[in-house]
Amino acid sequence: APGAVALPAAGGGARGPARPPRRPSPPPPFPPSADGAMFRTVTLALALASAAAFVPAARGPVARSRAAVTMATPSDEVPIDMTRRTIMNAVLFSGVGAAALGALVPYVAFFVPAGGGGGGAGLVAKDALGNDVKEADWLATHGPGSYALVQGFKGDATYLIVRDDKTLENYALNAICTHLGCVVPWNAAEKKFKCPCHGSQYDATGKVIRGPAPLSLALAHRETNPDNGKVTLNPWTETDFRTGDAPWWK
């Protein structure tokens, strides 16, 4: 009624304002049902799969062992890597072999007796200045008994011999010692060749008369070109008149 005073409730003193009613708790995100369990399983599987996508591929012993197994598997096809390796090995060995051979040839040639007077067509003899030798000019400056050097076969020093009748001998002598290749000088006083290197000696025709040289000096035919008077040297291929043997310098 208007103007009435509120009385306290029975059974106690005064109470505060009334509490609001409690709200009901929200339902769990995954209801405890078979569908919720399956949903959680699928979500977990997707999470693991996405994490595995960022894991780097395995390298090391496993990968190498697989490669080794693949290479060891018998097959009729040659792997590309093996073909490339074979080609590179062939190129490498070819280059090394050529270089080794190029270095070995001069070394072996040092121990081979020097050749002279043989092989190839005839050539014009040249003096110390590289000029062609003419018979008339040569005889004008070289008297009887002269043994003087010109350039002969292979560039070897070669003796032109002037006979007592002031004509050129019909053969020339290679001046290279058959022992180790020294140039043998003519000893006019003793009328023989004496090697200054190891003492080998040759007579006036170039025949060896004292070692250690094993062979006589090489011979070459000496001729004069009738058209220009130049002295030419030609290979000596017949029997050595000094020894009766076949020419060793052929």
Contacts in CASP RR format, 6 or more apart in sequence:
PFRMAT RR
TARGET T0000
AUTHOR 0000-0000-0000
METHOD contacts of the structure
MODEL  1
APGAVALPAAGGGARGPARPPRRPSPPPPFPPSADGAMFRTVTLALALAS
AAAFVPAARGPVARSRAAVTMATPSDEVPIDMTRRTIMNAVLFSGVGAAA
LGALVPYVAFFVPAGGGGGGAGLVAKDALGNDVKEADWLATHGPGSYALV
QGFKGDATYLIVRDDKTLENYALNAICTHLGCVVPWNAAEKKFKCPCHGS
QYDATGKVIRGPAPLSLALAHRETNPDNGKVTLNPWTETDFRTGDAPWWK
8 14 0 8 1.000
8 15 0 8 1.000
9 15 0 8 1.000
30 36 0 8 1.000
30 37 0 8 1.000
30 39 0 8 1.000
30 40 0 8 1.000
71 79 0 8 1.000
113 178 0 8 1.000
113 179 0 8 1.000
113 180 0 8 1.000
113 181 0 8 1.000
113 214 0 8 1.000
113 215 0 8 1.000
114 156 0 8 1.000
114 176 0 8 1.000
114 177 0 8 1.000
114 178 0 8 1.000
114 181 0 8 1.000
115 154 0 8 1.000
115 156 0 8 1.000
115 174 0 8 1.000
115 176 0 8 1.000
115 218 0 8 1.000
115 249 0 8 1.000
116 153 0 8 1.000
116 154 0 8 1.000
116 156 0 8 1.000
116 174 0 8 1.000
116 176 0 8 1.000
116 218 0 8 1.000
116 220 0 8 1.000
116 249 0 8 1.000
117 152 0 8 1.000
117 153 0 8 1.000
117 154 0 8 1.000
117 156 0 8 1.000
117 158 0 8 1.000
117 174 0 8 1.000
117 218 0 8 1.000
117 219 0 8 1.000
117 220 0 8 1.000
117 233 0 8 1.000
117 235 0 8 1.000
117 236 0 8 1.000
117 249 0 8 1.000
118 153 0 8 1.000
118 218 0 8 1.000
118 220 0 8 1.000
118 235 0 8 1.000
118 236 0 8 1.000
118 237 0 8 1.000
118 247 0 8 1.000
118 249 0 8 1.000
118 250 0 8 1.000
119 153 0 8 1.000
119 235 0 8 1.000
119 250 0 8 1.000
120 153 0 8 1.000
120 235 0 8 1.000
121 234 0 8 1.000
121 235 0 8 1.000
122 232 0 8 1.000
122 233 0 8 1.000
122 234 0 8 1.000
122 235 0 8 1.000
123 152 0 8 1.000
123 153 0 8 1.000
123 232 0 8 1.000
123 233 0 8 1.000
124 132 0 8 1.000
124 133 0 8 1.000
124 225 0 8 1.000
124 230 0 8 1.000
124 231 0 8 1.000
124 232 0 8 1.000
124 233 0 8 1.000
125 132 0 8 1.000
125 133 0 8 1.000
125 150 0 8 1.000
125 151 0 8 1.000
125 152 0 8 1.000
125 158 0 8 1.000
125 160 0 8 1.000
125 172 0 8 1.000
125 230 0 8 1.000
125 231 0 8 1.000
125 232 0 8 1.000
125 233 0 8 1.000
126 132 0 8 1.000
126 133 0 8 1.000
126 150 0 8 1.000
126 151 0 8 1.000
126 152 0 8 1.000
127 133 0 8 1.000
127 150 0 8 1.000
127 151 0 8 1.000
128 149 0 8 1.000
130 151 0 8 1.000
132 230 0 8 1.000
133 150 0 8 1.000
133 160 0 8 1.000
133 230 0 8 1.000
133 231 0 8 1.000
134 228 0 8 1.000
134 229 0 8 1.000
134 230 0 8 1.000
134 231 0 8 1.000
135 168 0 8 1.000
135 224 0 8 1.000
135 229 0 8 1.000
135 230 0 8 1.000
135 231 0 8 1.000
136 229 0 8 1.000
138 148 0 8 1.000
138 160 0 8 1.000
138 168 0 8 1.000
138 231 0 8 1.000
139 162 0 8 1.000
139 166 0 8 1.000
139 167 0 8 1.000
139 168 0 8 1.000
142 148 0 8 1.000
142 160 0 8 1.000
142 162 0 8 1.000
143 162 0 8 1.000
143 166 0 8 1.000
144 162 0 8 1.000
144 163 0 8 1.000
144 164 0 8 1.000
144 165 0 8 1.000
144 166 0 8 1.000
145 161 0 8 1.000
145 162 0 8 1.000
145 163 0 8 1.000
145 164 0 8 1.000
145 188 0 8 1.000
146 160 0 8 1.000
146 161 0 8 1.000
146 162 0 8 1.000
147 159 0 8 1.000
147 160 0 8 1.000
147 161 0 8 1.000
147 173 0 8 1.000
147 186 0 8 1.000
147 188 0 8 1.000
148 159 0 8 1.000
148 160 0 8 1.000
148 162 0 8 1.000
149 157 0 8 1.000
149 158 0 8 1.000
149 159 0 8 1.000
149 160 0 8 1.000
149 175 0 8 1.000
150 157 0 8 1.000
150 158 0 8 1.000
150 159 0 8 1.000
150 160 0 8 1.000
150 172 0 8 1.000
150 231 0 8 1.000
151 157 0 8 1.000
151 158 0 8 1.000
152 158 0 8 1.000
152 172 0 8 1.000
152 174 0 8 1.000
152 220 0 8 1.000
152 233 0 8 1.000
153 174 0 8 1.000
153 220 0 8 1.000
153 233 0 8 1.000
153 235 0 8 1.000
156 174 0 8 1.000
156 175 0 8 1.000
156 176 0 8 1.000
157 174 0 8 1.000
157 175 0 8 1.000
157 176 0 8 1.000
157 183 0 8 1.000
158 172 0 8 1.000
158 173 0 8 1.000
158 174 0 8 1.000
158 175 0 8 1.000
158 220 0 8 1.000
158 233 0 8 1.000
159 172 0 8 1.000
159 173 0 8 1.000
159 174 0 8 1.000
159 175 0 8 1.000
159 186 0 8 1.000
160 168 0 8 1.000
160 169 0 8 1.000
160 172 0 8 1.000
160 222 0 8 1.000
160 231 0 8 1.000
161 168 0 8 1.000
161 169 0 8 1.000
161 171 0 8 1.000
161 172 0 8 1.000
161 173 0 8 1.000
162 168 0 8 1.000
162 169 0 8 1.000
163 169 0 8 1.000
168 222 0 8 1.000
168 224 0 8 1.000
168 231 0 8 1.000
169 222 0 8 1.000
170 221 0 8 1.000
170 222 0 8 1.000
170 223 0 8 1.000
171 219 0 8 1.000
171 220 0 8 1.000
171 221 0 8 1.000
171 222 0 8 1.000
171 236 0 8 1.000
172 219 0 8 1.000
172 220 0 8 1.000
172 221 0 8 1.000
172 222 0 8 1.000
172 233 0 8 1.000
173 205 0 8 1.000
173 206 0 8 1.000
173 217 0 8 1.000
173 218 0 8 1.000
173 219 0 8 1.000
173 220 0 8 1.000
174 217 0 8 1.000
174 218 0 8 1.000
174 219 0 8 1.000
174 220 0 8 1.000
174 249 0 8 1.000
175 183 0 8 1.000
175 184 0 8 1.000
175 193 0 8 1.000
175 217 0 8 1.000
176 182 0 8 1.000
176 183 0 8 1.000
176 184 0 8 1.000
176 217 0 8 1.000
176 218 0 8 1.000
177 183 0 8 1.000
177 184 0 8 1.000
177 195 0 8 1.000
177 197 0 8 1.000
177 198 0 8 1.000
177 200 0 8 1.000
177 213 0 8 1.000
177 217 0 8 1.000
178 200 0 8 1.000
178 208 0 8 1.000
178 213 0 8 1.000
178 214 0 8 1.000
178 215 0 8 1.000
178 216 0 8 1.000
178 217 0 8 1.000
178 218 0 8 1.000
179 195 0 8 1.000
179 197 0 8 1.000
179 198 0 8 1.000
179 200 0 8 1.000
179 211 0 8 1.000
179 212 0 8 1.000
179 213 0 8 1.000
179 214 0 8 1.000
180 197 0 8 1.000
180 198 0 8 1.000
181 197 0 8 1.000
182 195 0 8 1.000
182 196 0 8 1.000
182 197 0 8 1.000
182 198 0 8 1.000
184 193 0 8 1.000
184 194 0 8 1.000
184 195 0 8 1.000
184 200 0 8 1.000
184 202 0 8 1.000
184 217 0 8 1.000
185 193 0 8 1.000
185 194 0 8 1.000
185 196 0 8 1.000
186 192 0 8 1.000
186 193 0 8 1.000
187 193 0 8 1.000
187 194 0 8 1.000
191 204 0 8 1.000
192 201 0 8 1.000
192 202 0 8 1.000
192 203 0 8 1.000
192 204 0 8 1.000
192 209 0 8 1.000
193 201 0 8 1.000
193 202 0 8 1.000
193 203 0 8 1.000
193 206 0 8 1.000
193 217 0 8 1.000
194 200 0 8 1.000
194 201 0 8 1.000
195 201 0 8 1.000
195 213 0 8 1.000
198 211 0 8 1.000
198 212 0 8 1.000
198 213 0 8 1.000
199 210 0 8 1.000
199 211 0 8 1.000
199 212 0 8 1.000
200 208 0 8 1.000
200 210 0 8 1.000
200 211 0 8 1.000
200 212 0 8 1.000
200 213 0 8 1.000
201 208 0 8 1.000
201 209 0 8 1.000
201 210 0 8 1.000
201 211 0 8 1.000
202 208 0 8 1.000
202 209 0 8 1.000
202 213 0 8 1.000
202 216 0 8 1.000
202 217 0 8 1.000
203 209 0 8 1.000
205 242 0 8 1.000
206 216 0 8 1.000
206 217 0 8 1.000
206 242 0 8 1.000
207 216 0 8 1.000
207 217 0 8 1.000
207 242 0 8 1.000
207 243 0 8 1.000
208 214 0 8 1.000
208 215 0 8 1.000
208 216 0 8 1.000
208 217 0 8 1.000
215 248 0 8 1.000
216 240 0 8 1.000
216 242 0 8 1.000
216 243 0 8 1.000
218 236 0 8 1.000
218 247 0 8 1.000
218 248 0 8 1.000
218 249 0 8 1.000
219 236 0 8 1.000
219 240 0 8 1.000
219 247 0 8 1.000
219 249 0 8 1.000
220 233 0 8 1.000
220 234 0 8 1.000
220 235 0 8 1.000
220 236 0 8 1.000
221 233 0 8 1.000
221 234 0 8 1.000
221 235 0 8 1.000
221 236 0 8 1.000
222 231 0 8 1.000
222 232 0 8 1.000
222 233 0 8 1.000
223 231 0 8 1.000
223 232 0 8 1.000
223 233 0 8 1.000
223 234 0 8 1.000
224 230 0 8 1.000
224 231 0 8 1.000
224 232 0 8 1.000
225 231 0 8 1.000
225 232 0 8 1.000
235 250 0 8 1.000
236 247 0 8 1.000
236 249 0 8 1.000
237 247 0 8 1.000
237 250 0 8 1.000
238 247 0 8 1.000
239 245 0 8 1.000
239 246 0 8 1.000
239 247 0 8 1.000
240 246 0 8 1.000
240 247 0 8 1.000
240 248 0 8 1.000
END
